[in-house]
Amino acid sequence: MQSQARAILRGLTVVQNKCKEGLRTVNIRNMANTSRSSQVIGVCQMTCTSNKKENFEKAEELITKCHSLGAKMVFLPEACDYIANSKQESIEMSESITGETITNYRKLAKKLSLWISIGGFHQKSPDSNVKKLLNTHIILDNEGEIRGSYCKTHLFDLDIPGKIRLCESDYTIPGNDLTPPINTPVGNVGLGICYDMRFPEMSSTLRHLGADILTFPSAFTVPTGMAHWHVLLRNRAIETQCYVVAAAQTGKHNDKRSSYGHSLIVDPWGTVISECSEGENVCIAEINLQYLNKIRTQMPVINHRRSDLYGDIVTNTAAPDIDSQRDYQFGHCIINIASLRNVERFDDLEPSEVTDLFRTVKVVSKVVEKHFNGTSLTINVQDGPEAGQSVKHVHVHILPRISGDFEENDDIYKELKDHDNNLETDKLHGNVRTVEEMNTEAAELRKYFT
């Protein structure tokens, strides 16, 4: 942690909260949009078997092909590590996230300096007593670092007595959280897997959280693929005004199982802009965020929602592990509560986000006042640069107050403006607390929210 600013009020500190149930802070650096408007992505279509080595070699070949075609990010299908011959074999072959398969992909991502979506990895259960696995979607950055993961929440169970039984829940543990969209060079990527595409609420939630691209890596059955594949994916693109990327398994994997294929990319207007034909291959397309924003501006569907009739989207996302982040800095020596979705101005927030933000502020304010023995609070939003906003991400300042902390109440705003102007000099004179001191205090404050 790198927060280094001197306190401007007695007892005031920088707080780095790890919160639950909607009480979340955001890594502003990671969520900030980079300079990008149009980037090429690649999608790989595979026919995986139970041979892990051959599957990885084929994936490496296809990823390298996408890279040579100019892709900045490549998407692999569900079960890109293997498709086993039985449920028991599938469980036995599963690995931890630190195992050989993910290690090989991390090395490949770093070697090619390429972002990779590992669309579905059979992850060994962390509980050795549970004889099931997790179906995990992993995002790697161009340095081979894991930037996010999602465990499939909707499990495909098909049980027609006397005909067919294909129940994912027999050997898979369902995930319990959605993952906030991952900021990548091609846009903010929302993570799903296969059967998740049949639940529009999930796609709408990811859009609500700031997704530009929705991903549904898949191993679709042939009958359902022929009937529903294109319809479902185009619908998800149209209703969310997002790009949709669906890398797919194709062909015969073993005597029991075949997949539909037709890996594709859909634009926010619902047009299929790239699609694989039969067999193992790749397709590429340009992700144009200017075009996406144009569609959303000209047809602002999200602003026309009637939440008064059918309610707001309520999101259950996994709380970030703050201590594992490489960079975490608020930039102010106050307590900050930031919106989960990265927006610059207060008016850009949806009504449900405003509600969530200020409910969070209410809870945190109570804790802050109690912890610092305050008698009052200053709560403000700097909405735009002329209002003093230095970080282009809507956030609320919470400052505990006590009697006599300033000669004139409005002096606090001048102090906020000038408090870190002489930071290096303050460090030399010992007027800045150490990172260790702040980390210790942050750990104490987290106890209120766990």
Secondary structure, DSSP 8 states (H G I E B T S, - for coil): -------SSTT---------TT-----HHHHS--S-SEEEEEEEEB---S-HHHHHHHHHHHHHHHHHTT-SEEE--TT-S---SSHHHHHHH-B-TTSHHHHHHHHHHHHHT-EEEEEEEEEE-SSTT---EEEEEEEE-TTS-EEEEEE--S--EEEETTTEEEEGGGTEE----B---EEETTEEEEE--GGGGG-HHHHHHHHHTT-SEEE--B---HHHHHHHHHHHHHHHHHHHT-EEEE-BBEEE-SSS-EEE---EEE-TTS-EEEE--SSSEEEEEEEEHHHHHHHHHHS-GGGG--HHHH------B----GGG-S----SSSSEEEE-SS--SSGGGS-HHHHHHHHHHHHHHHHHHHHHTT-SEEEEEE--SGGGT--SSS-EEEEEEE-TTSSSSTTHHHHHHHHTTTTHHHHHHTT-S--HHHHHHHHHHHHGGG-
